[in-house]
Amino acid sequence: MKNYYSYFLLFLLIGGFLLSININNASAYPSQNQRRQAPAAKAAPPKDAAPKDAPKDANAPAGKAAAPPAPPPAAAPAGKEVGDATAGTWTILPTLTGVNAMHMFVPRPGQYIYVDKLEANPLLQSNGQPAESALFDIDKNTLTALDLTSDTFCSAGSFMGNGVLVHTGGDNGNVQFAAGQQTLRFYDPMVGKWEEKVGLMKSKRWYPTMLPLVDGRVVIMGGSTGGTGLNRAEIDNPTYNIWPPSSADGTPDADRPMPFLTDTLPYNLYVFMHIVPNNENKNMLFMLSNQQPILFDLDTGTLVYNYPKIAVQRTYPQTGTSLMLPLFSSNNYAPEIMVCGGQAAFEITSTAEASCGRMLLNANQPAWVMDDFGGIPRVMPDNVILPNGQVVFLNGAQTGFAGFRKGNKANPLWVNSNPAFNPVLYDPVGKTYAKMNPSTVARMYHSVAILSPDGYVFVAGSNPQASVQKGLEFSTEYRAEIFKPPYILTDVPRPTIINVNGTDIAGNRIPIAYNQQTILVVSCTDPKPSFTAAIIHLGFVTHSQNMGQRYVGLDIASVNYDANAAGQYIITLTTPPNPTIIAPGPHYIFILNNGAPCVRAAEVLLN
């Protein structure tokens, strides 16, 4: 696998008259070559700590009868911002997505890439075939079809440390398109087009999970060899692979067995995965499949720990969502997982699950602490971590499970219905939920949501049927929306990042390193600014999973006011100490002023 970039780092010498206005000295997490003064966040509980049984309220209840669906909100016209500063606003964008946004990622600031499957999308590739993928540039308001030659239905993606996205998996293809199950696809944001290696991988994968690793590679986990509802042993693929391979010529390594996936049939598709922070730079994976979470050492291929089961089914097709809560040096990057939504019964009339569980992974006795998910039952939810550390949960249905409708267009039987129009805003510190203003667009099966580098939530997709269909209750959806949470709607002046280490952020992906001081020049009109900072990996979103999403609070070493430039500040940050905190790759640095996010985050390549 060739390198696409030469990495370099520029440092800014700050000279002239600087008036110091504030210095926040926070202890940095020790680097690997320093003598450690205190232990780092543990990857596993102490060996003598036996896991507790799940608490009584973690026993899965029987399927609940569905509540009558609420009437949908009145539709808003495209381009009009609807809502208020207290509970957020929605804007339906006038530019349609052209393909259904089954999968989505952010390649550069202001850009969104949609990936669908083979179906009669209105946007056409250069060869005249319906497009599977498209690039939307919101700054230019342009939509461009991206050519592909393989079937991308229900695939996965993850960024490598060099900033290139790897994408794999799919379905059987057709006369015009090759099978996608063994295909690798690469998207280099600096080139702007897909490159494919059709049929390259050792085995077929549909519904795999991918994750960036601490060495800049990516892991491709599990899946099935063909489409299904509940997985079955005869089509199960209980293995994983890592890309790039160890071979010099790019030949894929042999698949490695993962017995945990066999043990957790039939709910072992699109399993939840997150890297657990540790001192040893090891790929320690939190995994959850079929209610069972584990800690797995990917480097040695060994199971380290069985965590207690969580209440109710959370993985496909009774789909919930998961995230690693924001990480901070102040608590030594304590790893805490949150899992929300799902469905107790594989039944189309059953009300979705209205609960979330949080678990501190390195506690002496790890246990799930449950809540009511803000009071809204939700299957197929999406989660988006905001730059202020709060979490938006949105999209999904209040009834049924993930899957295509049954019956024909004249007499459809929806396996997921009663849309959850209202997002909830979760505060991880106060452990409270606030109900937000509703969207007017039903976001059912195959919907997505992701954080914008501009601080809002970008929402698209929904197609709970096997082909493009219009004129139904839940038609194939080509409208995209912007949801602005309250933190972006205040009168507090939003900062503007001008440069990082002397390089203008406009149009540049700026290289930075671990455990280094990084200098940002920021403008802000607030006469009394108070700055905080975070680095966020936006991830790859599909099927309620944001593969690789990560939030790390950044320590601010100093803030200085430049008396020669009105409203301009020099902010010195300390980057994360090692790649288990946040993996190498493309991330975004956000600066906030009194809780209001910057106008646009700085795109960086951490390596």
N, C-alpha and C positions, 0 to 999 in steps of 0.2 A: 504494500500500500504506500503510494508515494506521499511525501509531504507536500502540502499545498502552499505553505508559507514559510518564510524565514522570520523567526521571532526576534524582536528587538525591544529594548526598553529605554525610553528617554526620561531623564530626570530634569526637573525644573529647578534652577538656582534662583531662589527668591532674593532679590536685592532691593535697594531703595529704602524708602521710609515706610516701615510697617508698624502700625499701632496695634499692639496685642489687646484683644477685647475679651477673650475667654480661653481657658485651657482646661480640657477635661482629660486628666491622666487616668487611664484605665489599664489595669494589668493585662498584658498580652499573654495569650496561650503560648507556652514555650514551643519553639521550633524543635525539629528532630535532632539538631546538632547542639542543642543547649542542655545544660543540666536542669532537669525538671525540679521546680520548687514545690509543685503540688501535682497529684495525679490528675490526668485528663478524664473526660467523660468516659465511663466504662462502656465497653461494647456489650458486656453480658453481666448478669447479676453474679454475686459471689457464688462459688461452686457449692457452698454449703447451704445455699438458700433454695429450698425446694419450692417449686411453683405451687401456688394455691389453686384449688379448684375454682372454677368460675363462680362468682357470687350468685346468690339465689336469683337475683333479677336478671342474670345473664342466660337463664334457660330460655330457649326459643319458645315463644308462645304459639299456639295454634293460629292458623290463618284467620284474620279478622274480616268480617263482612265489609264490603266496600261502602264508604260514605257516598251520598249522592253528590255528583259533580257540581262544583260552583259554576255559575255562568261566566263565560270569558269576559275580560274587560273590553270596553269599546276600542276598536282598532284606531291607532294613531296614524296620521298621514306621514308619509316618508319625509324625512328631513326635519321634522318638528320635534323639539325637545319637550318631553312631557314628564311631569313630576314636580318635585320640590327639593329644597336644600336639606330638609330634615330626613327624608326617606329615599333620596336618590332620584335620578332622572333617566329616562329611556329615550333613545333616538333611533328610529329605523332609517338605515342608510338608503339613499336613492339608488346606489349601484348594487345590483344583484350579484350573487356569488358565482353564477354560471354553472357550477357543479355543486352537488350537495356536499356540505362540509362535514363529512363523516370523521375526518382527521384534520388537525390544524396545528401549525406552528408559526413562530415569528422568526423569519430569517434575518431581517435587518429592521431598525426602527422605521415605523410607518408602513411595514409590509406584513402581509398575512398570506400564508400558503394553505390552500384547501386541497385535500386529497379525498376522492370519493371511490367509487367502484365502477365497473362496467355497467352503464345504463344510458338512456337516451337524454343526456344532459344537453341543454340548448347551446352551450359553449362548445366550439369545435376546435380540434387540434389542427396542425398544419396539413395533415393528410386528409382532412375532411371528416374524420371519425369524431364522435362525441368525446369530449375531453374528460379525463379522470382527475386532473389537477389544474389549479389556476393560482396565479399570483395577483393579489389585490394590493395596490399601492394607494393607501388612503391619502397621502400627501398630494399625489398627482391625480387621484380619483380615476385610476386606470385599472382595468382587469385584463390579464394576459393568460391565454391558455398555455400550459406547460406540457410538452409532448412526453408521453410514456408509451411503452410497448408491451407492458405486462399488467396482469390483473392485480389491483391493489386492495381488493375487498377485505376489510377487517385485518389490517396489517398493524405495524408498530414502527416507532422511530426513536432515535436518540442521537444527541450530538457527541461527536468525538472531541478529544482534547484539542485537535487542530482546527475546530470550528466547523467541520463538515458534518451534516446530518446523515446518518445511516438509517435506511428504511428497509424493512423486509417483511415477507409474508404476503398472503393474498389468497386468491382462489383459482379456479380451473382455467380461466381465460376463454377465448372463443376463436373464431376464424381469423379475426383481425388482431387479437391480442394474445400474447403468450401466457402460459400459466405463471402465477405469481408466487406460489408457495415456497419455492426455493430460490427466489430472485433477491438479489441485493440491489438497492438503489441508493444513489448518493446525491445529495444536494449541497453544492458549495455556494453559499450566499454571495461570494465574491465573483462567481461566474454566472449564476442566475438560471441554471437549467439542470434537469435531471440527467444523471448518467446511470445506466443499468448494466448489471451482470446477470443475465437471465439464466436460471437453473443452476446457479453456482453452488449453493449451499448443500450440505449433506442430506438434509431431510426436509420434508414439507412442514410448513407452519401456517396455521390460521388461528387468529386470536393469541399470538404470543405477547409477552411483555418484554420491553427493553429498558435498559438503565445505563447511564454513564458511570464508569468505574474510576477508581482513584488513579490509575495509570494512564488515563486518557483513552482507553478502549471502551467498548460497550458490550454488555451481556445480552444475549437473546435467549429468553427463557420460555420453555414449554410451548403450549398450543396444541392443536389437533391437526391431523393431516387433511381434514376437509370440514366443510361447514356442518354445524349441528346446533341443537338447543343445549340439552344436557350432554356433556361429553361422555364418550363410551370407550371402553378399553381397546376395542379393535381399531379405533382411529386416534387414540391418545398418542402424544409425543412427549413422554416424560424425560426430556433431555434439555441440555442447554449448550450454547456455543458462544464463543467470544470473538469479536472482530476489532481490529485486524488480527489475523492468525499469527502463529509463531513462525510459519514458513517464510522464507525470503521471497518466494515467487508468488505469494498471495493465494496459495492453495488453502482452502479452509481446513482447520483442524477437525479431528473427529468429534462428533457430538459426545458430550459427557452425560452419564445417567444422573437423574434426580429422582430418587425413590419417593421423596416427599410428594411429588406430583401424582404418582401412582396411588399413594396412600390417601390422597384427598379427592380422588374421583367421586362424583362427576362434576364437582364445582371447582375445577382447576384451570379455567381459561381466564386470560387477562388477570393473572394473580397480582396482588399488591406487592410492590418491592420498593425498598428504600435503603440507601447506604447508612450504616450506623457509625457515628463518629467514634474514633479510637486513636490511641497514641502510636500505634504500630504501622500506620499507613496500609492497613489491611482492608480488603474488600469483604466487610462483614455486612451481610444482607439481612434486613428484616423482611420476612415474607409472610403473607397471609393467603391461605387457600382453604376453602370449605370450612370457614370459621376457626381454623387452626393457625395461629401465628408461631413462627420459629425464628431463631437466629442461626444463620448459615454462614460458615466460613468458605467463601468462594475460592480462596487461594489454595486451601487444602482439601476442599470438597467434603467437608464434614459438618454434621449437625452439631451445633454448640449448645442450643437451649430450646426447650419447648415452653412457650408462654401459655398462659391459660386461654382457653377458647373464649371467643366473643359471642355475645348473644345474637341470635338470628343470623340467617344466611346473608352474606354481603358480597359475594362474588357472582359473576355471570352464571345464569341469566337473572338471578335475583339481586341485581347489581346495586352496590353502594359505591362509596368513594373513600379514598384514604389520602393522608398527607402527613409529612413530618412537620410538626409545629416549628415556628421560627426558633432558630438557634442563636444563643448569645454567649459571649465570653463571661458575662457576669455570673452565670451558673455553670461555667465550664462546659458549655455546649451540651447540656443535658438533653438526651434524645427522647422526645415524647411523640408518640404516634397518636393520630386521631382517625377514627373510622366512623363513617356516618351513612345513614340511610340503608336501603336494602329491602328485603322482603322475607317474611317468615314462611310463606307458602308459595309453591309453584302453581299458582292459581290466578286466573285473569280477574276474578271478582274480589280478590283479597286486597285489603288496604295495605299500602306500603308501610315500611317501618319508620316510626318517628322517634329514633334514638341515635345517639352518638356515644362512642366509647373513647376515652383517653387512657393511655397507659405509658408510664415512665419506664423505659426499657432497662435502665440500669438501677432500678430500685431494688432493695434487698428482697422484697416480696412483690414482684410485679403483679398488678391486678388492674382490671378494667374499671374505670369510674364512668358510670353511665349518666346521660342526661336525655332531655326530650327533643333535641334537634330543633329547638325553637317552636315546637308545637305543630310543625307541618310534616305529615308523612311524605316520604319522597323515595322513589326508586329511580335509578339512573341519574343521580345528582352530579353536578360538577362542582369543584371547589377551586377558588382562586385566592392566593395569598396576596394581600395588598402591601404596598411599601411601608405602611404604618404597622404592619404585623397582624392586622385584623384579617379575617377570612370571609369571603363571600361564598355562600352556598346557593346554587341556583339551578334552573332547568329540571327536567324529569317529570315523572308522573306520580300521582297519588294512589294509583290503583294498578295492579297487574305486575308484569315483569318485562325484561328486555326481550324484544323479538319482533318479527314481522307480523302484521295483521293476518288473520285467516279470512277465508271467503273471498268473493269477488268484489269488484268496485260497487256493484249495485247493492250488495248485502255484506258489508265488511264486519268482521268481528275483531275488535281491537284487543290485543293482548296487553297493551298498556294504554291507560286513559286517565281522564280527570287531571289535566295538566297542573303542575305546581307553578303558577305564574309569578308568585311573590318570592324574591330572594330573601335570605336572612343574612344579617351581618353579625359575625361572631367575634367576640373579644376574648382571646385566649387567656388574658390576664385576669379579667373579671369573671370569665366563664359565663358570659351573658350573650343572649341573642336579641337582635332588633329586627323586626319585620320591615322589609323595604317595600317601596311602591312596585306594583306589578308590571310586568311586560304585557303586551297584547298579543304576543306570538307564542303559540304552543311549541315548546322545545321538548320533543319526545325522544324516542330511540334514534340514535345517530345524531345527537346534538353535541356542541362543543362550546367551551368558554375558556378564554386565556387572558392574562394580564397584558395590557398594552404598555410599552415603554413610556407612554404619556400618562400613565397612572389610572386609566379607566379599564373597564372589563369589556372585551370584544366577544360577542356572542353570535353564533351562526349554527346552521344545520337543522336537522330533523327530517327523517324519512322512514317512518315505521312500516315500510312495505318493500317488496323485493324489486320494484321498478318505479320509474318516475310516474307519478299519478297526481293529477290536479282535480279540483272540484270535490274533494272529500273533507271530512271533518279534520283529518290530519294529513293534509296534502304534502307532497315533496316540497320542502321549504328552501327558497333561494334568497330570502331576505336576511340581512345581517343587521345587528343592532350594537349600539354602544350603551352600556350601563355605567353611569357616573355615581359612585358612592358618595355619601355626604362629605367625606374628608376633602373632596376635590371641589366642593360647591360653597365653601366658606368665603369670607372676605379676607382671609389671611393671605398675604402676598406669597405666591409660589416662586421658589428660587429657579434660576436658570443656570445650568452647568455650562461653562464656556469651554474649558479645556481640562484635560487630565494629563498630568506629567508634561505639560507644555504642548500637547497635541490637541487641536480643535476637535470637539466631539462630532461636529457635523460631517457626515459621510465617512467617518473613520471608526474602525474597530481597533481599540487601543490595547496593546499588550501590557499586562501587569504580572507580577509574581506573587507567590505566597509569602506571608510573614514579612512584608515590606511596607514601608511608608509610601503612600501614594498621595500626590498633591493635586487638589482640584481648585480651579478658580471658578467662583460662583458669584453671580449677581443676585441681589435681592433688595426690593424697595422697602422692606419692613425696617422701621427705625430701631426695633428691638428684636432682632432675629434670634432664634434658638434652633440650632441645627441638630439633626440626627441623620444617620446614614444606614443603608442596607445594600447588600449585594444579592441579586436574585437571579436564579436560573429559571427561565420561563417554561421550559419543558416542551413535550410533545403530547397533544391531547387527543384522546379518542375513547369512546365507550366509558365515560366517567373517570378515566384514569389520566392523570397528568404525569407522564413518565419522566422523572428526573426533576420535577419542580422542587426548588429549594430556596429557602430564605435564611440569610445569615445577617444578623446585626453587625455593623462595623463600628469599631471603637474610633472615636475622634480624639486624636492626640492634641490638636490645637486648632484654633480659629483665629485668624488675624485679619484686621481691617486695613485695606490699602488706602491710605490717605490721599493718594494721587489719582484714585479712580472711585468716583462716588458710587456707593452701594455695591462695592465689589469686595469679595472676601477670599482669603486663601485658607482652605481647609485641608488639614493633613490627617489622613486616615491610615489605619493599620489593617492590612488585608488578612484574610483568614490564615491560620497557622499551618494547616496541612490539607491535603486533598480529600481526606475523609469528612471534613467539615462541609466542603462543597467541591465537587469534582472539577478537574480541569475542563476548560471549554469556554464557550461564549456566554457571558452573563451581562447583567445591567446593574450599574451603581446608581442608586437613587439617593438624592439629598432631600430632606424634608425640613421645612421651616415651621415651627410650632404646629406640627402635624400635617401641614399641607405639602403635597408632593411636588417635586420639581416639574417643570414644564415638559421636559423630556429627559429620560435617564441616559447616562453615558454607557455606550456599548464597549465592553472590554473583552479581551481574551486572556483568561487566567491560566497560567501554565508554569 
